[in-house]
Amino acid sequence: MNKTPIIVEIIKSGNRYNAWDSDGKKWTSEIGTGTRKKAYNAGMALERRTGKTGRTYWWKVPMDRFNLTHNNTSTVNPEDIEIPEGHEEIVDFIMNSYGLKPKGLFMGELKWKYLIRSAVRGKNIMMTGQAGCGKTLAAKSLVNALDRPDFYFNLGATQDPRASLIGNVHFNKKTGTYFSESLFVKAIKTPNAIILLDELTRAHPDAWNILMTVLDYGQRYLRLDEADGQATIKVADGVTFVATANIGNEYTATRQLDKALHDRFTVIEMDLLNDVEESELLTYMFPTVDSDLLNNVAKISFLTRTEAITENARITSGISTRTSVEIAGLMFDGFSLLEAADITIYPQYDAGGGVDSERTFVKQIVQKFVSDSSGDELFTDHDIESEEEPTDY
């Protein structure tokens, strides 16, 4: 069956050459800078193709090919976005913003409008929800939709919060000691910037303390006590902070978020996808993979999530959307569903307890959706023996 080709238009924004398809999905990161720039200069679009060896590449095609796939009712050119200033115009912009949401982000209209409203009004936004439910994708979609300057900081990976958020004192043999501001300082001084604070609940408490005045609407400044003559840096007008947080005891290495810090955000909770929505997402992301296989991946994930929230659940957690996407990506690269499950799903579940283990239960779910003969030997004698607990005599 022929699949709709993926064709992108190259749009120049400042010094960047971004690639957008007709559904508003951004493909910039997958295409080399030189390829995008050459296509833009030639006034041509790019089509995603697969060679005989299975390697994916991008080929220049006439813009007419892109225009044939263009749906004006569902795609908005980021270059054409102009956020009004008057109250009535802002309200109209928010209420009609759903067309800015990319099809690859499954988010209800109400929550998307709330997300847009928070950004337009300069609110601090906290995206919450289970791991892999699309928090970071939603934040990045907001950046792409409004085409604003953006900065990304993974607070969970920050080893030295003070150096990452404020800066460092350095020594030069010729000039002596000097203070070097961090990228975060540059970010908060950029008007209308969207600053993504990823993994906020994994951040060190020192990072939270530094952010307190930055996020407070009545203060909005960062103190630089190391810099002579520059005690504070004011947050520029229009700056929006978007944080992602995993909240719950099931997430290791997370901390209970300080109440004062939590109150500095408006919270948007991301919903987990059902099997139909997840199947649509996987089909959108991997249109060349057999749709029945993608449906099976979505059903497996949904069944684990449903089981994990029951009163007497046999597993402690469900498969995240991030894992489902990884499985679909493996099948895109030639792996079978069973092989992909063996690599990505089973290691997430405890094998202790033999046939009564979480891993065995999840294997039984996967087995229902394995259509090839490999499913007949899903449980070998070796598997059962290795999962059984040793007996003391």
C-alpha positions as a printed Julia matrix, in Angstrom:
393×3 Matrix{Float64}:
  0.0     0.0    0.0
  1.4     3.4   -0.96
  2.06    5.77   1.91
  1.7     9.54   1.71
  5.2    10.93   1.15
  6.7    13.24   3.74
  7.55   16.53   2.04
  8.8    19.58   3.95
  9.09   23.27   3.25
 12.2    25.13   4.39
 11.42   28.34   6.26
 14.17   30.74   7.28
 13.86   32.22  10.76
 16.78   34.47  11.64
 19.86   32.39  10.89
 17.95   29.1   11.12
 16.56   27.06   8.25
 13.65   25.13   9.72
 11.87   22.25   7.98
  8.08   21.92   8.38
  5.7    19.42   6.83
  2.11   20.18   5.83
  0.8    19.02   9.23
  2.97   21.49  11.13
  5.5    18.9   12.29
  9.09   20.1   12.52
 11.75   17.9   10.85
 14.72   20.25  11.25
 16.75   17.96  13.52
 16.58   15.06  11.04
 17.92   17.02   8.06
 21.46   18.32   7.71
 21.96   22.08   7.82
 23.59   22.12   4.36
 20.73   20.17   2.81
 18.14   22.55   4.26
 20.05   25.65   3.22
 20.57   24.43  -0.36
 16.89   23.6   -0.72
 15.89   27.03   0.6
 18.27   28.87  -1.73
 16.98   26.84  -4.68
 13.35   27.54  -3.77
 12.64   23.83  -3.48
 11.06   21.47  -0.97
 12.58   18.26   0.44
 11.06   14.78   0.23
 11.9    11.98   2.67
 12.96    8.87   0.8
 14.32    5.43   1.63
 17.1     3.85  -0.41
 17.49    0.19  -1.36
 19.58   -0.44   1.75
 16.87    1.05   3.98
 18.8     4.27   4.61
 16.63    7.39   4.84
 17.66   10.51   2.93
 16.12   13.83   1.8
 15.79   14.75  -1.89
 15.05   18.18  -3.38
 11.66   18.36  -5.16
  9.66   21.26  -6.67
  7.57   23.29  -4.24
  4.49   22.18  -6.18
  4.92   18.75  -4.58
  4.73   20.33  -1.13
  1.74   22.49  -2.07
 -0.2    19.37  -3.07
  0.11   18.04   0.49
 -0.55   21.39   2.13
 -3.77   21.65   4.14
 -4.46   25.29   4.96
 -7.07   24.35   7.57
 -4.58   22.49   9.77
 -1.21   24.18   9.19
 -0.05   27.61  10.28
  3.2    29.08   9.04
  5.2    30.14  12.11
  6.55   33.12  10.14
  2.98   34.46   9.9
  2.29   34.34  13.65
  1.83   37.75  15.2
  0.61   37.88  18.78
 -1.62   40.97  19.31
 -1.38   43.32  22.27
 -4.97   44.44  22.92
 -7.06   42.35  25.33
 -9.82   41.47  22.88
 -7.28   40.56  20.2
 -5.32   38.4   22.65
 -8.49   36.55  23.67
 -9.32   35.95  20.02
 -5.78   34.66  19.41
 -6.0    32.23  22.33
 -9.45   30.95  21.41
 -8.34   30.29  17.82
 -4.91   28.84  18.64
 -5.75   25.14  18.31
 -4.63   25.21  14.69
 -1.1    25.9   15.95
 -0.91   22.53  17.72
  1.09   19.98  15.69
 -0.73   16.77  14.86
  2.07   14.8   16.48
  1.07   16.18  19.9
 -2.04   14.53  21.31
 -3.34   17.17  23.65
 -6.94   18.24  24.17
 -8.08   21.6   22.84
 -8.79   23.03  26.31
 -5.34   22.23  27.69
 -3.62   23.45  24.51
 -5.45   26.79  24.72
 -4.52   27.02  28.39
 -0.88   26.36  27.48
 -0.96   29.09  24.8
 -2.72   31.51  27.14
 -0.13   30.95  29.86
  2.71   31.64  27.43
  1.08   34.73  25.9
  0.41   36.14  29.38
  3.95   35.38  30.55
  2.9    32.79  33.13
  5.23   30.16  34.56
  3.98   26.77  33.38
  4.57   23.37  34.97
  3.85   20.3   32.84
  3.14   17.29  35.05
  2.28   13.67  34.34
  3.79   10.21  34.16
  7.13    9.61  32.48
  6.91    9.47  28.71
  3.45   11.06  28.45
  4.61   13.98  26.28
  5.47   16.78  28.74
  8.69   17.8   27.02
  7.09   17.4   23.58
  4.27   19.74  24.62
  6.77   22.33  25.83
  8.78   22.14  22.6
  5.56   22.31  20.56
  4.74   25.57  22.33
  8.14   26.96  21.32
  7.62   25.93  17.69
  4.03   27.2   17.59
  4.91   30.7   18.77
  8.35   30.77  17.07
  9.97   32.5   20.03
 13.6    32.41  21.18
 14.03   29.28  23.27
 16.52   27.9   25.79
 16.69   24.38  27.24
 18.08   23.45  30.67
 18.0    19.89  32.05
 17.97   20.56  35.77
 18.06   16.86  36.57
 21.53   16.62  35.0
 22.9    19.74  36.68
 25.8    18.88  38.98
 26.65   22.47  39.99
 23.44   24.56  40.12
 25.26   27.8   40.92
 27.6    27.52  37.94
 24.78   26.44  35.59
 22.28   29.11  36.61
 24.52   32.02  37.62
 28.06   31.57  36.31
 31.63   31.03  37.41
 34.66   33.02  38.48
 37.67   32.37  36.21
 41.31   33.4   36.27
 43.29   34.87  33.38
 47.06   35.44  33.71
 46.83   38.8   31.94
 43.64   40.25  33.37
 43.29   38.34  36.62
 40.0    37.01  37.93
 36.77   37.69  36.1
 33.15   36.55  36.33
 31.57   34.68  33.39
 27.79   34.7   33.23
 25.95   31.44  32.51
 23.74   30.71  29.52
 20.78   30.92  31.89
 21.59   34.58  32.56
 21.58   35.21  28.81
 18.27   33.4   28.54
 16.43   35.47  31.16
 17.74   38.67  29.55
 16.19   37.68  26.17
 12.78   39.35  25.66
  9.87   36.97  24.93
 12.07   33.9   25.41
 10.58   30.55  26.36
 12.87   28.84  28.88
 12.36   25.1   29.35
 13.34   23.8   32.8
 13.29   20.04  32.27
 13.17   17.53  35.15
 12.5    20.16  37.82
 11.75   17.52  40.47
 15.23   16.01  39.96
 16.98   19.32  40.52
 19.21   20.02  43.51
 17.55   22.17  46.21
 20.24   24.82  45.56
 18.78   25.22  42.06
 15.31   25.72  43.56
 16.64   28.42  45.89
 18.23   30.28  42.98
 15.02   30.08  40.95
 12.77   31.43  43.72
 13.23   35.12  42.92
 13.44   34.48  39.18
 10.02   32.82  39.1
  8.29   35.14  41.58
  6.04   37.54  39.68
  6.65   40.24  42.27
 10.45   40.0   41.97
 11.63   38.47  38.68
 15.35   38.91  39.19
 18.49   36.81  39.59
 21.08   37.85  42.14
 24.71   37.81  40.97
 26.63   38.44  44.15
 29.92   37.5   42.4
 29.67   40.29  39.83
 31.03   43.69  40.87
 28.57   46.49  40.27
 25.86   44.17  39.0
 24.07   42.69  41.99
 20.93   41.6   40.16
 19.73   40.73  36.65
 16.12   41.54  35.81
 14.07   38.99  33.86
 13.22   40.5   30.47
  9.66   41.31  29.44
  7.61   38.45  28.02
  9.87   35.66  29.31
  7.95   32.43  29.99
  9.31   29.56  32.07
  8.05   26.07  31.23
  9.0    23.3   33.67
  8.43   19.56  33.43
  8.01   17.47  36.56
  7.43   13.83  37.46
  5.45   13.92  40.68
  5.0    10.7   42.66
  6.81    8.19  44.85
  7.35    5.82  41.93
  9.96    8.11  40.38
 13.45    7.52  41.69
 15.89   10.4   42.25
 13.02   12.9   42.42
 12.41   15.23  45.34
  9.18   16.49  46.81
  8.8    19.88  45.23
  9.02   22.84  47.56
  5.52   24.27  48.1
  6.68   27.86  47.57
  8.3    26.89  44.26
  5.26   24.86  43.18
  3.0    27.88  43.79
  5.02   29.94  41.33
  3.64   27.87  38.43
  0.33   27.27  36.76
  0.03   23.49  36.4
 -1.01   21.62  33.26
 -1.38   17.88  33.75
 -0.68   15.75  30.68
 -3.03   12.84  30.08
 -1.86    9.38  29.11
 -3.0     8.36  25.65
 -5.53    5.58  25.14
 -4.8     2.83  22.63
 -6.56    4.58  19.73
 -4.73    7.88  20.3
 -1.39    6.15  20.73
 -1.91    4.16  17.52
 -2.65    7.38  15.67
  0.5     8.98  17.08
  2.71    6.03  16.1
  1.18    5.92  12.61
  1.84    9.65  12.25
  5.47    9.27  13.32
  6.17    6.04  11.4
  3.84    6.02   8.38
  5.82    3.27   6.6
  5.47    0.73   9.42
  2.59   -1.73   9.1
 -0.45   -0.19  10.81
 -1.5    -3.51  12.38
  1.87   -3.77  14.13
  1.57   -0.22  15.43
 -1.95   -0.97  16.67
 -0.56   -3.94  18.59
  2.12   -1.79  20.2
 -0.53    0.7   21.3
 -2.75   -2.05  22.71
  0.11   -3.65  24.64
  1.01   -0.31  26.21
 -2.6     0.5   27.05
 -3.18   -2.89  28.68
 -0.15   -2.46  30.94
 -1.29    1.02  31.98
 -4.8    -0.22  32.69
 -3.48   -3.1   34.79
 -1.07   -0.87  36.73
 -3.88    1.28  38.14
 -6.19   -1.57  39.22
 -6.69   -2.32  42.92
 -4.79   -5.62  42.83
 -2.39   -4.79  40.03
  0.09   -7.45  38.95
  2.54   -4.83  37.7
  3.67   -1.59  39.32
  3.81    0.62  36.22
  2.6     0.77  32.64
  4.56    1.18  29.43
  5.1     4.86  28.63
  4.45    6.53  25.3
  8.19    7.11  25.06
  8.75    3.35  25.14
  6.01    2.79  22.55
  7.72    5.26  20.22
 11.04    3.46  20.72
  9.4     0.12  19.87
  7.9     1.59  16.7
 11.3     3.02  15.81
 12.91   -0.4   16.21
 10.3    -1.96  13.92
 10.95    0.83  11.43
 14.59   -0.31  11.48
 13.7    -3.95  10.81
 13.27   -5.46  14.28
 10.25   -7.65  15.01
  7.73   -6.76  17.71
  9.03   -9.6   19.87
 12.65   -8.46  19.5
 11.68   -4.87  20.29
  9.79   -6.01  23.39
 12.78   -8.04  24.55
 15.0    -4.96  24.3
 12.73   -2.21  25.57
  9.88   -3.64  27.66
 11.03   -6.67  29.66
 14.01   -5.0   31.38
 11.54   -2.57  32.99
  9.87   -5.35  34.98
 11.12   -7.49  37.85
 11.84  -11.12  36.95
 11.81  -12.3   40.57
  9.1   -14.8   41.37
  9.34  -17.0   38.3
  6.01  -17.56  36.56
  4.33  -15.15  38.98
  6.74  -12.3   38.26
  5.87   -8.95  36.71
  8.04   -9.81  33.71
  6.18  -13.07  33.05
  2.84  -11.26  33.23
  4.0    -8.63  30.72
  5.37  -11.35  28.44
  1.92  -12.94  28.44
  0.41   -9.64  27.31
  2.95   -9.28  24.51
  2.43  -12.88  23.41
 -1.2   -12.17  22.58
 -0.06   -9.73  19.91
  2.87  -11.63  18.38
  1.63  -12.82  14.99
  4.7   -14.7   13.83
  5.86  -18.18  14.84
  8.34  -16.77  17.35
  5.46  -16.37  19.79
  5.16  -20.15  20.08
  8.46  -20.27  21.93
  8.03  -17.14  23.97
  8.49  -19.05  27.23
 11.3   -21.6   27.03
 12.35  -24.0   29.77
 15.42  -21.87  30.28
 13.29  -18.75  30.83
 11.11  -20.45  33.4
 14.05  -21.94  35.28
 15.97  -18.65  35.32
 12.97  -16.77  36.7
 12.12  -19.27  39.45
 13.38  -18.46  42.92
 16.0   -20.85  44.32
 14.78  -23.38  46.87
 16.58  -23.75  50.2
 17.06  -27.31  51.49
